[in-house]
């Protein structure tokens, strides 16, 4: 089953990697579904480490921008093709 974490993280072509890591806002950025375990199956945890000189508030806003984009615009055809190719959906 496909979930938002597949679209947000998991590869170098994912949303968080291309928009936050490659652009120098974070050293790493990830999304983990169902944290902790299956206790909260609809929870999604986003975490990352800001790059030097980047505040937590700036990184938080960048995370919000990416998640809101996914919510309001949805995944692109390229993103869907990527996760279907690796069998995550």
Secondary structure per residue as TSV (DSSP state, phi and psi in degrees):
chain	resnum	aa	ss	phi	psi
A	1	X	-	360.0	138.9
A	2	X	-	-86.0	138.5
A	3	X	-	-136.8	175.8
A	4	X	H	-61.6	-31.0
A	5	X	H	-63.7	-31.8
A	6	X	H	-64.7	-35.3
A	7	X	H	-79.2	-33.4
A	8	X	H	-83.5	-35.3
A	9	X	S	-145.2	-179.0
A	10	X	S	111.4	-12.5
A	11	X	S	-158.1	171.1
A	12	X	T	-75.5	-5.9
A	13	X	T	-105.6	4.2
A	14	X	S	-71.7	162.6
A	15	X	H	-58.5	-49.6
A	16	X	H	-66.7	-38.0
A	17	X	I	-66.9	-48.7
A	18	X	I	-69.5	-35.9
A	19	X	I	-90.0	-27.4
A	20	X	I	-108.5	-49.8
A	21	X	I	-73.6	-52.4
A	22	X	T	-63.9	-28.9
A	23	X	T	-90.1	6.5
A	24	X	T	80.9	12.7
A	25	X	S	-85.4	-24.4
A	26	X	E	-142.9	149.1
A	27	X	E	-75.5	-35.6
A	28	X	E	-153.6	156.0
A	29	X	E	-152.5	128.2
A	30	X	E	-140.5	161.6
A	31	X	E	-128.1	131.2
A	32	X	E	-123.1	122.1
A	33	X	E	-82.1	156.5
A	34	X	S	51.9	55.1
A	35	X	S	-99.7	133.1
A	36	X	S	-87.1	127.3
A	37	X	T	57.5	-133.7
A	38	X	T	-103.0	11.1
A	39	X	T	-61.9	-38.8
A	40	X	T	-128.0	81.4
A	41	X	T	-63.7	-17.6
A	42	X	T	-101.2	5.7
A	43	X	-	-84.3	145.7
A	44	X	E	-132.4	122.1
A	45	X	E	-102.8	126.5
A	46	X	E	-107.7	134.9
A	47	X	E	-148.8	154.0
A	48	X	E	-168.3	169.7
A	49	X	E	-117.8	120.2
A	50	X	E	-65.7	145.3
A	51	X	-	-68.2	163.0
A	52	X	T	-55.5	132.2
A	53	X	T	85.7	-2.2
A	54	X	-	-105.2	126.3
A	55	X	-	-78.2	160.6
A	56	X	H	-61.3	-36.1
A	57	X	H	-64.5	-40.3
A	58	X	H	-64.9	-43.4
A	59	X	H	-66.4	-40.0
A	60	X	H	-59.5	-44.4
A	61	X	H	-63.0	-37.1
A	62	X	H	-66.9	-41.4
A	63	X	H	-60.7	-44.8
A	64	X	H	-61.9	-40.6
A	65	X	H	-60.9	-44.6
A	66	X	H	-69.2	-41.8
A	67	X	H	-69.4	-39.5
A	68	X	H	-65.4	-37.0
A	69	X	H	-62.1	-40.7
A	70	X	H	-67.0	-40.0
A	71	X	H	-67.5	-48.0
A	72	X	H	-88.1	-31.1
A	73	X	T	-103.7	-33.5
A	74	X	-	89.5	174.1
A	75	X	-	-73.4	148.8
A	76	X	-	-77.8	165.2
A	77	X	H	-61.5	-36.7
A	78	X	H	-64.5	-42.3
A	79	X	H	-64.0	-43.6
A	80	X	H	-64.3	-39.8
A	81	X	H	-62.9	-38.9
A	82	X	H	-63.5	-47.5
A	83	X	H	-75.0	-28.5
A	84	X	H	-69.3	-36.5
A	85	X	H	-62.0	-40.1
A	86	X	T	-89.1	4.4
A	87	X	T	77.2	24.9
A	88	X	-	-85.4	-12.7
A	89	X	-	-123.6	360.0
